[in-house]
Amino acid sequence: MMKNMYKVLATTTILAMLAAPMAASAHNANKPITPPGKVNSYHASNTAKEKSNKHVAGTLGQITNLVNDKSGKFITVTGRGLSHTDQDEIILSITDQTKIVDAKGKRVDLQSIIDNKQVVKAFYDGSITRSIPARGTALTLVVQDYSFFAITGEVTSVSDGRITVEGTNMYTKVNETMILRIVPQAKIYDEAGKKLKKDGLEKGMKITAFFGPTVAESYPAQSTTNYITVHASNDDGKHDEDTHGTDGIIVSHHDGRILVAGKGITEYGQQYVELHIDEKTQIVDEKGNKLNEDALKTEGRVEVYYGPYMSFSYPPQGHADKVIVKEQKTFKLEGTIEKSDFTNESRVYLNVGSDDNKGNDLIIKINEDTAMPLLRGAEDLKDGTKVVVYYNGIVAKSLPGQATADVILVDHQE
């Protein structure tokens, strides 16, 4: 299996690579997610030299997702911002004006970049959404002549300039153990961007380390790292239940996981989050009475609290510390946005069921309490967009009827 995951080269090749520059660094995948509208401040000061006098925003990383449907073509780039003000992960629209080239300016096929897991520098304009991940429009993708992987996990041993890390690969999502040799020029930072020394790494630390592209065929696998982020942890190993919080609706519940869409109710609360439920999760009703996992119904209204360590994915994934099940009822609508004289910046026309029956269509009103993950507002709900709408069941007696949306999700599954 390891052969399929990495390019395996001889030990002599690995040693030779130590003299060559490794892939540029990236942020840790497990740090607290930056809240919408706030700048990620975790990059170290060394990224400042990548700025020009006229800075163009950019992200360095792999393309981890591609969506190509009626609403357009979109890629997700996961890695690190080229400066501390840029995004570590971003969803970018690919347009006819987007240039996709290699370092020499030669055009490159987008699908080949994805298939070969190549690293790109993705440049985009400064007009991005306040969602997580942010969304923007790609100006240029520059394919790099190197690649890298990353692992987030726990340091289980430190010896002679090497560390052993047990964790999860950021890109493959595979659980693995890696022995990593720390190269002399390695950069090591904490989550606040403070530079740390190599001898400060200790057993038990939670880190993200970028490594490769060469991985030796051994068990555990071995490689080199030139960039490490050390994650903060509380002395008791636990996190306050209100570090992150979301008031929302259970979109799905299966395999011990719930997907919740709604509004963040704490500084780092997410609009869209997937949470693992286990015996440590406290499940209660609004009066504090203890409930079991069966109480977590799809389309049910909940308040969820979770710790700061989350996966570097969309939606972010973490562990549910506490779930409060609410009595408030929620109803679900599926349909297609259509042009109408009734629509404006605060409401859209929904063809419920995406059919020819106009009798059940509704005007969906959008206000400041409406959660719309990945969307800037009603202007992103264009004609033909398929959506899922959650609301409280109240419909105004008008023609067509009107309802206020609690949550609107774009349905990319055609």
VEXDREN-2710 file (C-alpha; in Angstrom, 1 decimal):
% VEXDREN-2710
k/r/px/py/pz
1/MET/0.0/0.0/0.0
2/MET/2.9/2.3/0.8
3/LYS/4.2/1.9/-2.8
4/ASN/0.9/3.3/-4.1
5/MET/1.0/6.2/-1.8
6/TYR/4.5/7.7/-2.4
7/LYS/7.3/7.6/-4.9
8/VAL/9.9/5.4/-3.5
9/LEU/13.6/6.2/-4.1
10/ALA/16.8/4.6/-2.8
11/THR/18.4/5.8/0.4
12/THR/21.2/7.5/-1.5
13/THR/18.6/9.6/-3.4
14/ILE/17.1/10.7/-0.1
15/LEU/20.4/11.8/1.3
16/ALA/21.1/13.7/-1.9
17/MET/17.8/15.5/-1.5
18/LEU/18.8/17.0/1.8
19/ALA/21.0/19.4/-0.1
20/ALA/18.1/20.5/-2.3
21/PRO/15.4/22.9/-1.3
22/MET/12.3/21.1/-0.1
23/ALA/8.7/22.0/-0.8
24/ALA/7.6/25.4/0.6
25/SER/6.0/25.2/4.0
26/ALA/2.4/25.0/4.9
27/HIS/0.2/25.7/7.9
28/ASN/-0.8/22.9/10.2
29/ALA/-4.0/21.1/9.4
30/ASN/-5.3/20.9/12.9
31/LYS/-5.0/24.5/14.2
32/PRO/-8.1/26.4/15.3
33/ILE/-10.1/27.4/12.2
34/THR/-10.0/31.1/11.5
35/PRO/-13.5/32.6/11.9
36/PRO/-15.2/34.2/8.8
37/GLY/-14.1/37.7/8.1
38/LYS/-10.9/37.4/10.1
39/VAL/-7.3/37.1/8.8
40/ASN/-5.4/34.0/9.7
41/SER/-2.4/35.2/11.8
42/TYR/-0.6/31.9/12.2
43/HIS/2.0/32.3/9.5
44/ALA/5.5/33.1/10.7
45/SER/7.3/36.3/9.7
46/ASN/9.5/34.5/7.1
47/THR/6.6/34.7/4.6
48/ALA/7.0/38.4/4.5
49/LYS/9.8/38.1/2.0
50/GLU/7.3/36.5/-0.5
51/LYS/5.4/39.8/-0.7
52/SER/5.9/42.3/-3.4
53/ASN/5.1/46.0/-3.1
54/LYS/1.8/45.2/-4.8
55/HIS/0.7/42.0/-3.2
56/VAL/-1.4/39.5/-5.0
57/ALA/-3.1/37.0/-2.7
58/GLY/-2.0/33.4/-3.2
59/THR/-2.1/29.9/-1.7
60/LEU/0.5/27.1/-2.2
61/GLY/-0.7/23.6/-2.0
62/GLN/-2.4/20.6/-3.7
63/ILE/-5.8/20.7/-5.5
64/THR/-7.9/18.6/-3.1
65/ASN/-11.3/18.9/-4.8
66/LEU/-12.9/19.7/-8.2
67/VAL/-16.5/20.6/-8.8
68/ASN/-17.7/21.1/-12.4
69/ASP/-21.4/21.5/-12.8
70/LYS/-24.0/24.0/-14.1
71/SER/-22.9/26.6/-11.6
72/GLY/-19.3/26.6/-12.9
73/LYS/-15.9/25.0/-12.3
74/PHE/-14.4/25.2/-8.8
75/ILE/-11.2/23.8/-7.3
76/THR/-10.2/23.6/-3.6
77/VAL/-6.5/24.4/-3.0
78/THR/-5.2/23.1/0.4
79/GLY/-1.8/24.2/1.7
80/ARG/-0.6/27.5/3.0
81/GLY/-1.0/31.2/2.2
82/LEU/1.9/32.8/0.4
83/SER/1.7/35.5/3.1
84/HIS/0.1/35.7/6.6
85/THR/-2.9/37.5/5.1
86/ASP/-3.6/34.8/2.5
87/GLN/-5.7/31.7/2.8
88/ASP/-4.4/28.2/3.8
89/GLU/-7.4/26.7/2.1
90/ILE/-9.6/28.3/-0.5
91/ILE/-12.2/27.4/-3.1
92/LEU/-11.5/29.1/-6.4
93/SER/-13.7/29.6/-9.5
94/ILE/-11.9/28.7/-12.7
95/THR/-13.0/31.0/-15.5
96/ASP/-12.0/31.5/-19.2
97/GLN/-9.6/34.2/-17.9
98/THR/-7.8/31.9/-15.5
99/LYS/-4.2/31.1/-16.6
100/ILE/-3.0/27.6/-15.8
101/VAL/0.7/27.4/-16.6
102/ASP/4.0/25.9/-15.4
103/ALA/7.0/27.9/-14.2
104/LYS/8.0/28.6/-17.8
105/GLY/4.6/29.9/-18.8
106/LYS/3.6/26.8/-20.8
107/ARG/-0.1/25.9/-20.5
108/VAL/-0.9/22.9/-18.3
109/ASP/-4.1/20.8/-18.3
110/LEU/-6.0/21.1/-15.0
111/GLN/-7.0/17.5/-14.7
112/SER/-3.4/16.4/-15.2
113/ILE/-2.4/18.6/-12.2
114/ILE/-5.0/16.8/-10.0
115/ASP/-4.2/13.3/-11.3
116/ASN/-0.5/13.8/-10.6
117/LYS/-1.0/15.5/-7.2
118/GLN/1.2/18.4/-8.3
119/VAL/1.6/21.5/-6.1
120/VAL/0.4/24.8/-7.4
121/LYS/0.7/28.4/-6.5
122/ALA/-2.8/29.7/-6.9
123/PHE/-3.2/33.5/-7.2
124/TYR/-6.6/35.2/-6.8
125/ASP/-8.1/38.6/-6.5
126/GLY/-8.7/40.2/-3.1
127/SER/-12.5/39.8/-3.4
128/ILE/-13.2/36.7/-1.4
129/THR/-16.1/35.5/0.6
130/ARG/-16.3/35.5/4.4
131/SER/-16.9/31.7/4.5
132/ILE/-14.7/28.8/5.6
133/PRO/-13.0/28.0/3.3
134/ALA/-13.2/31.4/1.6
135/ARG/-14.2/31.5/-2.0
136/GLY/-12.7/33.6/-4.8
137/THR/-11.8/33.7/-8.5
138/ALA/-8.5/32.2/-9.7
139/LEU/-6.3/34.6/-11.7
140/THR/-3.4/32.2/-12.3
141/LEU/-2.3/28.7/-11.3
142/VAL/1.4/28.1/-11.5
143/VAL/2.4/24.4/-11.4
144/GLN/5.5/23.8/-9.2
145/ASP/8.3/21.3/-10.0
146/TYR/8.1/19.7/-6.6
147/SER/5.5/18.2/-4.3
148/PHE/4.9/17.4/-0.6
149/PHE/2.8/15.6/1.9
150/ALA/1.9/16.5/5.5
151/ILE/1.0/14.6/8.6
152/THR/-0.8/15.9/11.7
153/GLY/-0.4/13.8/14.8
154/GLU/1.6/13.1/18.0
155/VAL/5.3/13.0/18.4
156/THR/6.0/9.5/19.8
157/SER/9.8/9.7/19.9
158/VAL/12.7/12.2/19.4
159/SER/16.2/11.0/18.7
160/ASP/19.3/12.3/16.9
161/GLY/17.5/14.9/14.8
162/ARG/14.7/12.6/14.0
163/ILE/11.1/12.4/15.2
164/THR/8.5/9.7/14.9
165/VAL/5.0/11.0/14.3
166/GLU/1.7/9.0/14.5
167/GLY/-1.2/10.7/12.8
168/THR/-3.2/11.4/9.7
169/ASN/-1.9/12.4/6.2
170/MET/-3.4/15.8/5.3
171/TYR/-4.0/14.9/1.7
172/THR/-4.7/11.2/1.7
173/LYS/-6.5/11.1/5.0
174/VAL/-4.7/7.8/5.8
175/ASN/-3.6/7.1/9.3
176/GLU/0.2/6.5/9.3
177/THR/3.4/6.6/11.2
178/MET/6.3/8.6/9.8
179/ILE/10.0/8.8/10.9
180/LEU/11.1/12.3/9.8
181/ARG/14.6/13.6/9.7
182/ILE/14.6/17.4/10.5
183/VAL/16.8/19.1/7.9
184/PRO/19.2/21.8/9.1
185/GLN/17.2/24.6/7.5
186/ALA/13.9/23.4/8.9
187/LYS/11.5/26.1/10.2
188/ILE/9.6/25.3/13.4
189/TYR/6.8/27.5/14.7
190/ASP/4.0/27.4/17.3
191/GLU/0.5/28.3/16.3
192/ALA/1.1/32.0/17.1
193/GLY/4.0/32.2/14.6
194/LYS/6.7/32.1/17.3
195/LYS/9.9/30.5/16.0
196/LEU/11.0/27.4/18.0
197/LYS/14.2/25.5/18.1
198/LYS/14.6/21.9/16.9
199/ASP/15.7/20.7/20.3
200/GLY/12.4/22.1/21.7
201/LEU/10.4/19.2/20.1
202/GLU/9.4/16.7/22.7
203/LYS/7.5/13.4/22.9
204/GLY/3.8/13.9/23.3
205/MET/3.6/17.2/21.3
206/LYS/0.9/17.6/18.7
207/ILE/2.4/18.8/15.4
208/THR/1.9/19.1/11.7
209/ALA/4.9/18.3/9.7
210/PHE/5.3/18.7/5.9
211/PHE/7.6/16.2/4.3
212/GLY/8.7/14.6/1.0
213/PRO/8.3/14.3/-1.8
214/THR/10.5/11.3/-1.4
215/VAL/9.6/8.6/1.1
216/ALA/11.8/5.6/1.9
217/GLU/10.2/2.1/1.6
218/SER/10.5/1.0/5.2
219/TYR/8.3/0.5/8.2
220/PRO/7.6/3.0/9.5
221/ALA/8.1/5.0/6.3
222/GLN/10.9/7.6/6.4
223/SER/11.3/11.0/4.9
224/THR/12.6/14.5/5.6
225/THR/10.8/17.6/6.9
226/ASN/11.7/21.3/6.6
227/TYR/8.5/22.8/8.2
228/ILE/6.8/21.9/11.4
229/THR/4.0/23.6/13.4
230/VAL/3.5/22.8/17.0
231/HIS/-0.1/22.8/18.2
232/ALA/-1.1/24.3/21.6
233/SER/-2.7/22.0/24.2
234/ASN/-4.1/22.5/27.7
235/ASP/-2.3/21.0/30.6
236/ASP/-5.2/18.6/31.3
237/GLY/-5.4/17.6/27.7
238/LYS/-9.0/18.8/27.5
239/HIS/-10.6/21.8/25.8
240/ASP/-13.4/24.0/27.1
241/GLU/-16.7/22.9/25.6
242/ASP/-17.5/26.4/24.4
243/THR/-14.3/27.0/22.5
244/HIS/-16.3/26.5/19.3
245/GLY/-20.0/26.5/19.0
246/THR/-22.7/26.2/16.3
247/ASP/-26.5/26.7/16.6
248/GLY/-27.9/24.9/13.6
249/ILE/-29.6/21.9/12.0
250/ILE/-28.5/18.3/11.6
251/VAL/-28.1/17.8/7.9
252/SER/-27.1/14.2/8.2
253/HIS/-26.4/11.6/10.9
254/HIS/-24.6/8.3/10.1
255/ASP/-21.7/6.2/11.4
256/GLY/-21.5/8.1/14.6
257/ARG/-21.1/11.5/12.9
258/ILE/-23.4/14.4/12.6
259/LEU/-23.2/17.2/9.9
260/VAL/-24.5/20.5/11.3
261/ALA/-25.2/23.7/9.3
262/GLY/-26.1/26.9/11.0
263/LYS/-24.6/30.0/12.7
264/GLY/-21.4/30.2/14.8
265/ILE/-22.3/31.2/18.3
266/THR/-18.7/31.6/19.6
267/GLU/-15.7/33.4/18.1
268/TYR/-14.5/30.3/16.2
269/GLY/-17.9/28.7/15.7
270/GLN/-18.4/27.2/12.2
271/GLN/-21.3/27.5/9.8
272/TYR/-20.8/24.0/8.6
273/VAL/-19.1/21.3/10.6
274/GLU/-19.0/17.5/10.9
275/LEU/-18.6/16.1/14.4
276/HIS/-17.8/12.7/15.8
277/ILE/-20.2/11.4/18.5
278/ASP/-18.9/8.9/21.1
279/GLU/-19.3/7.9/24.7
280/LYS/-17.5/11.2/25.8
281/THR/-20.1/13.4/24.0
282/GLN/-22.6/14.9/26.4
283/ILE/-26.1/14.9/24.9
284/VAL/-28.9/16.7/26.7
285/ASP/-32.2/18.5/26.1
286/GLU/-32.7/22.2/26.7
287/LYS/-33.5/21.5/30.4
288/GLY/-30.2/19.5/30.8
289/ASN/-31.8/16.1/30.9
290/LYS/-29.5/13.4/29.6
291/LEU/-30.3/11.9/26.1
292/ASN/-28.7/9.2/23.9
293/GLU/-27.5/9.4/20.3
294/ASP/-30.9/8.3/19.1
295/ALA/-32.1/11.8/19.9
296/LEU/-30.0/13.3/17.2
297/LYS/-32.5/13.3/14.4
298/THR/-31.8/14.6/10.8
299/GLU/-33.4/18.0/10.4
300/GLY/-33.4/18.4/14.2
301/ARG/-32.3/21.7/15.7
302/VAL/-29.2/21.5/18.0
303/GLU/-26.6/23.6/19.7
304/VAL/-23.2/21.9/19.4
305/TYR/-19.9/22.6/21.1
306/TYR/-16.5/21.2/20.1
307/GLY/-12.8/21.6/20.7
308/PRO/-10.3/23.7/18.7
309/TYR/-8.6/20.8/17.0
310/MET/-10.3/20.2/13.7
311/SER/-9.3/18.6/10.4
312/PHE/-8.1/20.7/7.5
313/SER/-11.0/19.8/5.2
314/TYR/-14.4/21.1/4.2
315/PRO/-16.5/20.8/6.1
316/PRO/-14.0/20.8/9.0
317/GLN/-14.3/17.7/11.2
318/GLY/-13.9/17.4/15.0
319/HIS/-15.2/15.8/18.1
320/ALA/-18.6/16.9/19.7
321/ASP/-18.0/17.7/23.4
322/LYS/-21.7/18.6/24.0
323/VAL/-24.9/18.6/22.0
324/ILE/-28.1/20.4/23.2
325/VAL/-31.2/19.0/21.4
326/LYS/-33.8/21.7/20.9
327/GLU/-37.6/21.3/20.7
328/GLN/-37.9/23.8/17.8
329/LYS/-39.1/22.1/14.6
330/THR/-37.3/22.4/11.3
331/PHE/-38.5/21.7/7.8
332/LYS/-36.6/21.0/4.6
333/LEU/-37.2/22.2/1.0
334/GLU/-35.3/21.1/-2.1
335/GLY/-35.5/22.9/-5.4
336/THR/-34.0/25.2/-8.0
337/ILE/-33.6/29.0/-7.9
338/GLU/-35.4/30.7/-10.8
339/LYS/-35.6/34.2/-12.1
340/SER/-38.7/36.1/-10.9
341/ASP/-40.0/39.7/-10.5
342/PHE/-40.5/38.8/-6.9
343/THR/-36.8/38.5/-6.1
344/ASN/-34.3/41.1/-4.9
345/GLU/-31.2/41.2/-2.7
346/SER/-33.0/39.7/0.3
347/ARG/-35.2/37.1/-1.3
348/VAL/-35.2/34.5/-4.1
349/TYR/-37.8/32.4/-6.0
350/LEU/-37.6/28.7/-5.3
351/ASN/-39.1/26.2/-7.7
352/VAL/-39.8/23.6/-5.0
353/GLY/-39.2/20.1/-6.3
354/SER/-37.6/21.5/-9.5
355/ASP/-40.8/20.7/-11.4
356/ASP/-43.5/22.3/-13.5
357/ASN/-45.9/22.7/-10.6
358/LYS/-45.9/26.4/-9.6
359/GLY/-48.5/25.9/-6.9
360/ASN/-46.0/24.9/-4.3
361/ASP/-43.2/27.3/-5.2
362/LEU/-42.1/29.8/-2.5
363/ILE/-40.4/33.1/-2.1
364/ILE/-37.4/32.4/0.3
365/LYS/-36.5/35.4/2.4
366/ILE/-32.9/35.9/3.6
367/ASN/-32.0/37.9/6.6
368/GLU/-28.9/38.4/8.8
369/ASP/-29.7/35.2/10.7
370/THR/-29.8/33.0/7.6
371/ALA/-26.7/30.8/7.4
372/MET/-25.4/30.2/3.9
373/PRO/-22.1/28.3/4.0
374/LEU/-19.7/29.3/1.1
375/LEU/-22.1/32.0/-0.1
376/ARG/-21.7/35.7/0.1
377/GLY/-25.5/36.3/-0.1
378/ALA/-28.5/36.2/-2.4
379/GLU/-26.3/37.4/-5.3
380/ASP/-24.7/33.9/-5.3
381/LEU/-28.0/32.2/-5.7
382/LYS/-28.3/32.5/-9.5
383/ASP/-30.9/31.1/-11.8
384/GLY/-30.6/27.3/-12.1
385/THR/-28.8/26.8/-8.8
386/LYS/-30.0/23.7/-6.9
387/VAL/-30.4/24.3/-3.2
388/VAL/-31.6/22.8/0.0
389/VAL/-33.4/25.2/2.3
390/TYR/-34.2/24.7/6.0
391/TYR/-36.9/26.8/7.7
392/ASN/-39.3/26.8/10.6
393/GLY/-42.3/25.7/8.7
394/ILE/-44.1/29.1/8.8
395/VAL/-45.3/30.2/5.3
396/ALA/-46.9/33.6/4.8
397/LYS/-50.3/33.4/3.0
398/SER/-49.4/35.2/-0.2
399/LEU/-49.0/34.2/-3.8
400/PRO/-46.5/32.8/-4.0
401/GLY/-46.1/31.9/-0.4
402/GLN/-43.1/33.3/1.6
403/ALA/-40.8/31.6/4.1
404/THR/-37.7/32.8/5.9
405/ALA/-34.7/30.5/5.5
406/ASP/-32.7/29.4/8.6
407/VAL/-30.1/27.7/6.4
408/ILE/-29.4/27.5/2.6
409/LEU/-27.1/25.0/1.2
410/VAL/-26.1/24.7/-2.5
411/ASP/-26.6/21.2/-3.8
412/HIS/-23.7/20.3/-6.2
413/GLN/-25.0/16.8/-6.8
414/GLU/-26.6/16.7/-10.1
END
